[in-house]
Amino acid sequence: MEFLSKIATNNGHGENSSYFDGWKAYDSDPYHPTNNSHGVIQMGLAENQLCFDLIQEWIENNPKASICTPEGSNDFKDIAIYQDYHGLPEFRNAVASFMEKVRGNKVKFNPANIVMSGGATGAHETLAFCLADPGDAFLVPTPYYPGYDRDLRWRTGIQLLPVVCESSNDFKITREALEDAYEKAQEANIRVKGLILNNPSNPLGTVLDRNTLTDAMRFINEKNIHLICDEIYSATVFNEPGFISIAEIAEEGAVCKNRDLIHIVYSLSKDLGFPGFRVGIIYSYNDAVVNCARKMSSFGLVSTQTQHLIASMLSDDIFVEKFIDESMKRLAKRHSLFSRGLAKVGIENLKGNAGLYCWMDLRRLLKEPTFESEMELWHVIINEVKLNVSPGASFHCSEPGWFRVCIANMDDETMRIAVSRIHKFVIQKTKLDQATTRKQYKRSKLEISLSFRRLDEFMMTPQGPKPEQSPSPSRSKSPHRTRLPQRRKKNICSLENNRCCTSDNWSPPHFGDKMGKMSEIPATYQCIRRGSRDSTDEALRVIFRRRTLSSKLHSQRGFCWWHRLALGDILGLSSSCHCFPQQGGMVA
């Protein structure tokens, strides 16, 4: 490979990531309802196939829109020859009008500021070439579309720096997260040239609210950096809250101080379902960027045949209005169908209202909260469940256990089969986990039983320690009496000279040095709270192994109060918190 360039042979394309590995698994064993019913169902590709019947109907009713039909063949020569790389005027006018309709006609777009490119991929790369030099960086909120690594970094040499967002606030972008990412770049001596927002979000399926967009606008104005807003899913919003374009914020003079910093990426791949047409759009408020991008678009123009067809279709206002409305209804129905299907087996999605996918939460199915465990689960889903879903790690998610599942690229029957496979998998895995838990629980109970037996045998020998005498005469009448810890309300202790076990300065009873190095309970186990059986069992196993249980005794029979507390927990008898006396005292 020495005769090939470094840029051609490096790993910048991201082809070896789990995101693309899922596609390869599907390609090698694709599902087909009759020819391969046990194959992999493609749920890793964000395609909008729900409204092709509307497109087909329009094409049949408008044959002149295509130069490849007898009705449209008269325009063949004019379309087939060289055209201005600015794009056909009717194409740019139609796209500008469509962008306005998708945004509720709340903003206006100037056709002169539209630059076409080969899909959103080409649009992103063109903007990166125009705005940054190799080594410069853009900030990108996580999780984000894996293709950004290819589109923005591979051939441009720029960097993408994550703005870490978390599930605790539904992955919302905060000003603190933006500032933190920017400061880290400054400390690393990396020049930040811009912020990239994806609205609606891929993979979250959520829209950015006005406050978030306003904060982002103020942030880039203060830092004097560019803002690229990827709005390729703007017509896929199917529920409230509605979509707010960055163009609306840009027209608010009080917020946007410099519109030259604002750039929008758009395409027809998602909203219309035309990824094969490779129609990408750059809309910039900066004339210099428009001029530079237009020259660079020579490497990725949209064919004039496609421009001609799209111009005719998007100029039909009745069709456009019908398509947008019907697409929203069908996406809402499909999203609801899938979400309700997952809910039947206790699986949740991030609450979303846009996009062609769901952000599925499988954290409870992980063996451990690690990305290694996430990949292990993903391999099972790919190879055994036969579903190509995309793991959160491929989207640079900060937390393991999230998966993107595409829901608009299949028919209803295939969706039903996919949901059925998920049901079966979750039920089987849950049963397996429960069986493992029961097995561990039985083993821990056996260890506890054996420990009790050894403790009793030790106490019946002459070498066994003698019980500590209570200082209270009234309590010394029955030294052989078995006394259990008295229950108390949670976090409340009303007994004099007693302290709640949740107190930071609480210490266990001390029986002197005659017990040797087993004379004190390790601080780690000073307080056993009522929790799950598994956690209690595990704590007791460690205690027994360290041979500390037999050292603190409150009765001749050999059960210390915290021994009885642990046993009560195992039997489900103890309360959430127990109060115990300081050393020398005992609660009857």
PAMAR-491436 format. One record per residue (C-alpha): residue in three letters; x negated, y, z negated. Coordinates in pm, whole numbers, padded with zeros to 5 digits, always signed. Layout:
<atoms>
ALAXYZ;...
</atoms>
This chain:
<atoms>
MET+00000+00000+00000;GLU-00303+00231+00008;PHE-00206+00362+00349;LEU+00121+00508+00200;SER+00146+00836+00012;LYS+00179+00861-00364;ILE+00514+01035-00342;ALA+00650+00757-00122;THR+00534+00478-00351;ASN+00595+00620-00698;ASN+00889+00521-00918;GLY+01063+00858-00901;HIS+01358+00720-00708;GLY+01474+00527-01015;GLU+01558+00219-00813;ASN+01430-00007-01093;SER+01659+00136-01359;SER+01944-00063-01511;TYR+02185+00171-01333;PHE+02075+00041-00993;ASP+02005-00310-01122;GLY+02377-00345-01176;TRP+02441-00264-00812;LYS+02191-00531-00710;ALA+02371-00786-00927;TYR+02695-00700-00751;ASP+02537-00713-00405;SER+02402-01064-00472;ASP+02739-01198-00597;PRO+03025-00964-00495;TYR+03376-01036-00613;HIS+03637-01126-00351;PRO+03992-01228-00441;THR+03983-01538-00220;ASN+03624-01604-00109;ASN+03451-01541-00443;SER+03701-01495-00723;HIS+03434-01550-00991;GLY+03194-01293-00848;VAL+03080-00964-01002;ILE+03342-00687-00999;GLN+03190-00351-00907;MET+03262-00107-01191;GLY+02937+00084-01161;LEU+03017+00290-00851;ALA+03212+00615-00887;GLU+03427+00604-00575;ASN+03777+00741-00534;GLN+03973+00482-00337;LEU+04317+00554-00479;CYS+04447+00784-00204;PHE+04314+00644+00121;ASP+04670+00577+00235;LEU+04732+00952+00237;ILE+04415+01012+00438;GLN+04504+00741+00689;GLU+04854+00879+00728;TRP+04718+01226+00802;ILE+04468+01096+01058;GLU+04741+00901+01238;ASN+04956+01212+01248;ASN+04670+01438+01363;PRO+04475+01252+01634;LYS+04334+01574+01781;ALA+04124+01623+01466;SER+03880+01360+01593;ILE+03682+01399+01913;CYS+03679+01019+01940;THR+04048+00990+02026;PRO+04214+01051+02362;GLU+04397+01349+02214;GLY+04077+01509+02084;SER+03833+01411+02355;ASN+03861+01748+02529;ASP+03652+01902+02248;PHE+03386+01634+02265;LYS+03127+01833+02461;ASP+03152+02148+02248;ILE+03111+01949+01928;ALA+02842+01712+02052;ILE+02586+01976+02158;TYR+02351+02164+01922;GLN+02523+02386+01669;ASP+02404+02664+01439;TYR+02270+02511+01115;HIS+02482+02762+00927;GLY+02768+02521+01001;LEU+03083+02560+01209;PRO+03266+02878+01099;GLU+03596+02691+01073;PHE+03427+02431+00852;ARG+03288+02686+00606;ASN+03621+02871+00596;ALA+03813+02550+00527;VAL+03574+02438+00253;ALA+03590+02778+00080;SER+03970+02765+00088;PHE+03977+02409-00049;MET+03743+02503-00335;GLU+03979+02786-00426;LYS+04286+02558-00425;VAL+04112+02300-00645;ARG+04038+02575-00896;GLY+04397+02691-00905;ASN+04331+02991-00678;LYS+04185+03171-00980;VAL+03863+03260-00797;LYS+03758+03351-00444;PHE+03466+03201-00250;ASN+03289+03380+00031;PRO+03228+03144+00327;ALA+02907+03333+00402;ASN+02761+03206+00073;ILE+02822+02840+00157;VAL+02527+02622+00254;MET+02594+02266+00370;SER+02373+01968+00291;GLY+02366+01591+00310;GLY+02586+01522+00009;ALA+02542+01650-00345;THR+02207+01466-00353;GLY+02072+01694-00082;ALA+02229+02000-00242;HIS+02059+01937-00577;GLU+01720+01875-00422;THR+01747+02184-00201;LEU+01826+02403-00502;ALA+01538+02248-00697;PHE+01298+02331-00414;CYS+01433+02687-00401;LEU+01428+02762-00774;ALA+01130+02578-00926;ASP+00772+02472-00866;PRO+00617+02134-00952;GLY+00576+02110-01328;ASP+00864+02348-01405;ALA+01167+02213-01586;PHE+01545+02222-01602;LEU+01742+02156-01919;VAL+02011+01887-01884;PRO+02266+01793-02155;THR+02283+01420-02231;PRO+02424+01186-02130;TYR+02380+01276-01765;TYR+02410+01116-01421;PRO+02109+00885-01358;GLY+02084+01008-00999;TYR+01960+01346-01124;ASP+01622+01184-01188;ARG+01604+01100-00820;ASP+01778+01404-00675;LEU+01599+01671-00877;ARG+01264+01519-00970;TRP+01140+01263-00720;ARG+01012+01479-00435;THR+01015+01820-00604;GLY+00783+01738-00895;ILE+00997+01921-01149;GLN+01089+01792-01495;LEU+01425+01731-01661;LEU+01432+01803-02034;PRO+01724+01658-02235;VAL+01962+01871-02437;VAL+02064+01607-02689;CYS+02439+01578-02746;GLU+02593+01333-02993;SER+02912+01135-03040;SER+02983+01303-03375;ASN+03135+01596-03183;ASP+03234+01400-02869;PHE+02905+01487-02698;LYS+02991+01856-02677;ILE+02716+02100-02579;THR+02623+02333-02862;ARG+02417+02649-02865;GLU+02193+02493-03128;ALA+02114+02200-02899;LEU+02033+02436-02611;GLU+01803+02646-02827;ASP+01632+02339-02969;ALA+01557+02198-02623;TYR+01429+02534-02503;GLU+01204+02579-02806;LYS+01054+02232-02760;ALA+00973+02320-02400;GLN+00806+02642-02511;GLU+00599+02455-02769;ALA+00488+02210-02498;ASN+00399+02503-02272;ILE+00657+02395-02012;ARG+00823+02669-01810;VAL+01201+02630-01810;LYS+01357+02755-01488;GLY+01718+02665-01544;LEU+02006+02478-01706;ILE+02212+02213-01525;LEU+02574+02158-01627;ASN+02799+01882-01495;ASN+03164+01987-01514;PRO+03367+01765-01527;SER+03106+01544-01686;ASN+02968+01228-01536;PRO+02971+00994-01735;LEU+03189+01140-02012;GLY+03499+01219-01807;THR+03553+01543-02000;VAL+03571+01909-01898;LEU+03378+02199-02045;ASP+03596+02450-02225;ARG+03573+02825-02184;ASN+03374+02877-02503;THR+03108+02626-02397;LEU+03078+02781-02051;THR+03059+03129-02202;ASP+02787+03022-02445;ALA+02592+02864-02160;MET+02624+03182-01955;ARG+02496+03397-02242;PHE+02215+03152-02304;ILE+02080+03165-01948;ASN+02119+03542-01936;GLU+01917+03581-02256;LYS+01645+03345-02131;ASN+01665+03482-01774;ILE+01687+03134-01624;HIS+01911+02984-01355;LEU+02237+02798-01409;ILE+02327+02516-01170;CYS+02681+02391-01224;ASP+02764+02057-01065;GLU+03139+02064-01000;ILE+03180+01769-00765;TYR+03458+01616-00980;SER+03665+01935-01008;ALA+03974+01789-00835;THR+03975+01473-01049;VAL+04114+01645-01361;PHE+04441+01463-01432;ASN+04541+01590-01777;GLU+04511+01897-01992;PRO+04294+02084-02067;GLY+04258+02206-01711;PHE+03938+02261-01520;ILE+03755+02592-01561;SER+03494+02668-01298;ILE+03176+02854-01380;ALA+03292+03089-01103;GLU+03563+03217-01338;ILE+03305+03299-01602;ALA+03076+03454-01341;GLU+03348+03704-01250;GLU+03372+03822-01611;GLY+03132+04113-01615;ALA+03119+04129-01993;VAL+02976+03777-02007;CYS+02780+03737-01685;LYS+02512+04005-01666;ASN+02337+03867-01358;ARG+02533+03662-01106;ASP+02217+03603-00904;LEU+02137+03329-01155;ILE+02456+03130-01084;HIS+02471+02842-00834;ILE+02741+02580-00774;VAL+02697+02232-00626;TYR+03002+02076-00464;SER+03085+01788-00231;LEU+03379+01596-00087;SER+03250+01257-00204;LYS+03454+01240-00524;ASP+03750+01474-00484;LEU+03848+01342-00139;GLY+03671+01007-00158;PHE+03439+01071+00140;PRO+03089+00974+00016;GLY+03008+00825+00356;PHE+03062+01159+00528;ARG+02771+01311+00328;VAL+02934+01652+00290;GLY+02746+01849+00025;ILE+02786+02217-00053;ILE+02570+02480-00219;TYR+02749+02798-00322;SER+02517+03066-00459;TYR+02581+03423-00565;ASN+02218+03496-00480;ASP+02165+03596-00115;ALA+01795+03511-00127;VAL+01876+03159-00246;VAL+02140+03125+00026;ASN+01888+03220+00297;CYS+01617+02987+00166;ALA+01858+02698+00113;ARG+02000+02740+00462;LYS+01655+02701+00618;MET+01582+02397+00405;SER+01917+02242+00495;SER+01773+02163+00838;PHE+01656+01836+00682;GLY+02006+01731+00577;LEU+02280+01879+00793;VAL+02636+01754+00812;SER+02718+01623+01158;THR+02936+01855+01369;GLN+03178+01570+01433;THR+03237+01543+01059;GLN+03261+01921+01023;HIS+03524+01932+01294;LEU+03739+01664+01131;ILE+03705+01810+00779;ALA+03788+02161+00902;SER+04112+02036+01057;MET+04212+01837+00750;LEU+04137+02101+00486;SER+04310+02369+00691;ASP+04639+02182+00651;ASP+04772+02348+00335;ILE+05068+02112+00300;PHE+04845+01805+00312;VAL+04590+01952+00071;GLU+04853+02038-00186;LYS+05013+01694-00158;PHE+04678+01516-00180;ILE+04558+01704-00490;ASP+04887+01646-00672;GLU+04912+01276-00585;SER+04547+01211-00661;MET+04591+01355-01012;LYS+04893+01132-01077;ARG+04722+00815-00959;LEU+04405+00885-01155;ALA+04609+00950-01470;LYS+04798+00622-01422;ARG+04480+00421-01364;HIS+04301+00578-01660;SER+04598+00507-01887;LEU+04623+00147-01762;PHE+04259+00078-01834;SER+04250+00255-02170;ARG+04559+00072-02296;GLY+04408-00255-02178;LEU+04094-00196-02383;ALA+04293-00084-02686;LYS+04462-00426-02704;VAL+04130-00578-02810;GLY+04020-00285-03024;ILE+03790-00117-02771;GLU+03804+00260-02745;ASN+03695+00518-02488;LEU+03584+00872-02538;LYS+03900+01076-02491;GLY+03867+01203-02135;ASN+04088+01371-01877;ALA+03878+01377-01560;GLY+03647+01179-01337;LEU+03665+00834-01185;TYR+03546+00644-01494;CYS+03575+00591-01868;TRP+03302+00627-02131;MET+03355+00298-02316;ASP+03250+00251-02678;LEU+03107-00097-02742;ARG+02899-00007-03045;ARG+03080-00257-03266;LEU+02976-00538-03032;LEU+02605-00468-03070;LYS+02402-00703-03287;GLU+02200-00404-03403;PRO+02234-00029-03333;THR+01939-00027-03090;PHE+01894+00019-02717;GLU+01738-00328-02703;SER+02065-00468-02834;GLU+02255-00255-02583;MET+02055-00403-02296;GLU+02112-00753-02433;LEU+02486-00690-02438;TRP+02472-00539-02087;HIS+02299-00849-01948;VAL+02577-01065-02094;ILE+02844-00843-01935;ILE+02668-00854-01597;ASN+02573-01222-01588;GLU+02852-01390-01785;VAL+03152-01157-01784;LYS+03068-01066-01424;LEU+03136-00693-01448;ASN+02892-00431-01327;VAL+02921-00157-01588;SER+02646+00097-01652;PRO+02470+00109-01994;GLY+02442+00439-02175;ALA+02063+00417-02180;SER+02057+00466-01802;PHE+02242+00795-01859;HIS+01985+00902-02119;CYS+02248+00875-02393;SER+02102+00945-02738;GLU+02305+00664-02902;PRO+02321+00294-02806;GLY+02647+00116-02739;TRP+02816+00338-02480;PHE+02892+00220-02126;ARG+03033+00394-01819;VAL+03307+00197-01644;CYS+03433+00313-01302;ILE+03806+00257-01255;ALA+03906+00422-00925;ASN+03712+00206-00677;MET+03941-00098-00673;ASP+04304-00199-00625;ASP+04547-00270-00907;GLU+04503-00648-00897;THR+04124-00626-00922;MET+04164-00387-01213;ARG+04396-00635-01384;ILE+04136-00911-01345;ALA+03858-00685-01477;VAL+04062-00597-01788;SER+04143-00965-01839;ARG+03772-01051-01832;ILE+03703-00783-02090;HIS+03981-00921-02313;LYS+03843-01272-02296;PHE+03488-01159-02366;VAL+03574-00941-02665;ILE+03795-01210-02822;GLN+03530-01480-02780;LYS+03254-01257-02913;THR+03465-01151-03211;LYS+03538-01514-03299;LEU+03169-01600-03270;ASP+03071-01310-03493;GLN+03333-01409-03750;ALA+03212-01769-03749;THR+02854-01651-03804;THR+02970-01427-04089;ARG+03159-01712-04258;LYS+02856-01938-04228;GLN+02634-01676-04387;TYR+02892-01617-04660;LYS+02911-01986-04749;ARG+02532-02005-04764;SER+02514-01703-04994;LYS+02781-01847-05227;LEU+02581-02170-05249;GLU+02270-01974-05344;ILE+02465-01788-05611;SER+02609-02114-05749;LEU+02267-02274-05767;SER+02125-01964-05935;PHE+02398-01974-06198;ARG+02324-02341-06265;ARG+01953-02275-06307;LEU+02034-01984-06534;ASP+02261-02197-06754;GLU+02002-02473-06777;PHE+01742-02218-06882;MET+01971-02068-07147;MET+02042-02409-07304;THR+01672-02475-07365;PRO+01494-02371-07685;GLN+01284-02134-07477;GLY+01589-01936-07375;PRO+01603-01582-07508;LYS+01823-01499-07797;PRO+02103-01253-07741;GLU+02061-00888-07832;GLN+02272-00796-08134;SER+02511-00508-08098;PRO+02445-00221-08342;SER+02817-00204-08412;PRO+02928-00437-08697;SER+03267-00475-08539;ARG+03103-00616-08231;SER+02874-00864-08408;LYS+03152-01085-08536;SER+03160-01307-08233;PRO+02812-01337-08080;HIS+02925-01617-07852;ARG+03212-01420-07714;THR+03201-01368-07337;ARG+03253-01007-07253;LEU+03327-00872-06910;PRO+03258-00514-06807;GLN+03563-00298-06855;ARG+03703-00150-06538;ARG+03713+00220-06493;LYS+03863+00450-06239;LYS+03631+00535-05955;ASN+03356+00779-06053;ILE+03521+00851-06392;CYS+03379+00757-06733;SER+03563+00863-07045;LEU+03395+00638-07300;GLU+03169+00805-07545;ASN+02800+00713-07502;ASN+02874+00556-07165;ARG+02774+00678-06821;CYS+02910+00595-06479;CYS+02698+00365-06270;THR+02694+00626-05997;SER+02494+00861-06217;ASP+02150+00938-06080;ASN+01984+00908-06422;TRP+02148+00581-06523;SER+01920+00299-06634;PRO+01997-00064-06722;PRO+01983-00210-07074;HIS+01633-00292-07191;PHE+01552-00596-07402;GLY+01197-00530-07500;ASP+00876-00679-07376;LYS+00940-01032-07496;MET+01072-01118-07149;GLY+00741-01018-06992;LYS+00746-00861-06646;MET+01112-00959-06606;SER+01215-00715-06877;GLU+01366-00454-06645;ILE+01603-00472-06352;PRO+01437-00331-06038;ALA+01567+00016-05960;THR+01679-00101-05619;TYR+01943-00320-05780;GLN+02041-00111-06082;CYS+02385-00049-05938;ILE+02591-00291-05732;ARG+02889-00123-05573;ARG+03197-00284-05441;GLY+03141-00317-05067;SER+03171-00584-04801;ARG+03112-00944-04903;ASP+02818-00964-04668;SER+02637-00666-04821;THR+02702-00790-05176;ASP+02586-01140-05091;GLU+02269-01009-04934;ALA+02193-00795-05238;LEU+02245-01091-05470;ARG+02026-01319-05260;VAL+01739-01076-05291;ILE+01800-01041-05664;PHE+01800-01417-05721;ARG+01488-01466-05515;ARG+01302-01213-05729;ARG+01416-01398-06044;THR+01541-01082-06212;LEU+01893-01201-06280;SER+01807-01421-06577;SER+01623-01150-06763;LYS+01904-00922-06888;LEU+02149-01110-07106;HIS+02438-00990-07316;SER+02566-01326-07437;GLN+02435-01662-07551;ARG+02606-01830-07259;GLY+02374-01648-07025;PHE+02580-01409-06814;CYS+02459-01051-06816;TRP+02717-00779-06745;TRP+02582-00700-06402;HIS+02570-01073-06321;ARG+02942-01086-06400;LEU+03000-00771-06197;ALA+02838-00931-05894;LEU+03048-01246-05942;GLY+03356-01028-05970;ASP+03267-00865-05641;ILE+03233-01202-05470;LEU+03576-01302-05601;GLY+03724-00968-05504;LEU+03797-00874-05867;SER+03582-00570-05926;SER+03674-00206-05877;SER+03493+00047-05664;CYS+03292+00175-05954;HIS+03222+00035-06303;CYS+03108+00221-06611;PHE+02866+00062-06850;PRO+02711+00163-07183;GLN+02363+00285-07233;GLN+02122+00035-07376;GLY+02232-00106-07707;GLY+02605-00081-07639;MET+02858-00305-07466;VAL+03211-00265-07344;ALA+03445-00546-07440;
</atoms>
